[in-house]
Amino acid sequence: MATTVTMPQLGESVVEGTVVRWIAKLGQKVERDGPLVEVATDKANTEVPSPTAGVLVEVLAKEGAVVPVGAALCQIDEAAQAQAAPKPAPQPSSRPPPSQPPQSGDGNGPLRASPVVRNVAQEHGIDLEKVSGSGVAGRITKADVLSYLDRGGAGAASSGLVNLEGSADSHGPVVPAGSLSQPPPPRPSAPPPASPPASYGPTTGAPSIPPPVSAAPFTSGPVPLSLRAYRPPRPSAPPPPTSYGPPQTTGAPSIPPPVSAAPFTSGPVPLSLRAYRPPRYTPREGDQVIPFDHRRRLVAEHMVYSKVTSPHVPCCAEVDMTPLFRLREQWKQAKETGGRAPSFLVAVCRAAVQALAEFPRMNAVVQDETVILRKDINLGVAVDTDKGLLVPVIRKANEKSVLGLARALEDLAARARTGKVTADELSGGSFTVSNPGLKGNLWGASIINQPQVGIVRMGEIVKRAVVREIDGEDAIVVRQMMYVTLSYDHRVIDGVIGNSFLHRVRELLEEARFTL
């Protein structure tokens, strides 16, 4: 009997996954709960275990395919496990699949797009009737919708600010997206390049560049910020209201309607490049070309999206960590720690949590044209892994002691580095702390983890001569000093709040009155 394995629900906010690689091969015997396939979501890569023992007889989703939750991945024949050797994989039929009737983009009649594709089209305000399908019998895939966006096909939900003249340096009027009554006039296409671009195929000399995810050519008009891997998260609380009426007296608060009539959309964000042309480098012999994997593409798109979305303001404070050095020596003597004192990162996390409780506007997310002050302090901590950066989240960090934070951080970091962290543990953060390393990192400003409004970054702890007042006299002393930098979103955080929050973090670290 064959068992159909479907795409599992890999997180509360995850609706689909991308097949990265098949760990089990066609015709191979697999054990129950053994690794079957590696799936990537917009949070992390996860190995999907086999629900039963048997032989993998059919792969229904190829590597690179985007599969909705609940859709079929493969089939496992349980009866074949008793055979001496697994049967060879059945050869695909040479007959073409039966034709499917065309599907209506509006949902009436036979469907020609999956619910996931229709949701993406609805987010961007795209009429599916205008999208050419590349699937069987003209079926529209998610790649078709994203390619349509890359070619400049924007719907009513295009986000960002649109300049009627289409120029970044023009003094023409600028209006919110979605409020334009008519699209801007078409522009002439860019002239062909003087020399053909580098070939994407195999070459005998210099290495070739893999084709970009988007096949859209570079144009002289607005260049869309195509988000293929990263999707800006929407906080799960409060839930979306059913109406924009007056606030209810009970239950979750309602979100007021945005000024712009356009619904929330994750992109594309138009960038007007009229004069500057991003240069392309032609690889030479001896160069090594490394294509982006899913994780790197996700991080890259998230960082670009964050910089385009949030006006970042960095502010820096110099912190005397000498009292914390002494406190950690006391922690080592406590029987609760077993001789292992919580790290400096844990102390910074504890200080950030206490400061967030005093400055609730820093513990917020931006959604549409509202700022939502979060009740729970869910602290994200950046962790470096072999496959890239991950930010696991410590839930309700304000309810944990110093030892509780240390244990939670140690557990999440260990599982993040071994690929065992779940998608839910990588989402829902309300503030982030980053520690890029205590060596060679004097100070730096991190990029905000969307849709949060702030991130704190630690610097290197070094001995430095500073001036202190001792017995009423100024004296030069040697202290353990560290720079702490806060990046905040100036759309919703003003300088007074940002600076006051950072000053409070500094005070808590220099007082060093944390209890285990």
Buried (B, 14 or more C-beta within 10 A) or exposed (E): EBBEBBBBEBBEBBBBBBBBEBBBEBBBBBBEEEBBBBBBBBBBBBBBBBBBBBBBBBBBBEEEBBBBBEBBBBBBBBEBBEEEEBEEBEEEEEEEEEEBEBBBBEEEEEBBBBEBBBBBBBBBBBEBEEBEBEBEBBBBBBBBBBBBBBBBBBBBBBBBEBBBBBBEEEEEEEBBBBEBEEEEEEEEEEEEEEEEEBEEEEEEEBBBBEEEBBEBEEBBBBBBBBBBBBBBBEBEEBEEBEEEEEEEEEEEEBBEBBEBEBBBBBBBBBEBBBEEEEEEEEBEEEEEEEEBBBBBBBBBBBBBBBEBBBEBBBBBBEBBBBBBBEBBEEBEEEEEBEEEBBBBBBBBBBBBBBBBEEBEBBBBBBBBBBBBEBEBBBBBBBBBBEBBBBBBBBBBBBEBBBBBBBBBBBBBBEBBBEBEBBBBBBBBBBBBBBBBEBEEBEBBBBBBBBBBBBBBBBBBBBEEEBEEEEEEEEEEEEBBBBBBBBBBBBEBBEEEBBBBBBBBBBBBBBEBEBEB
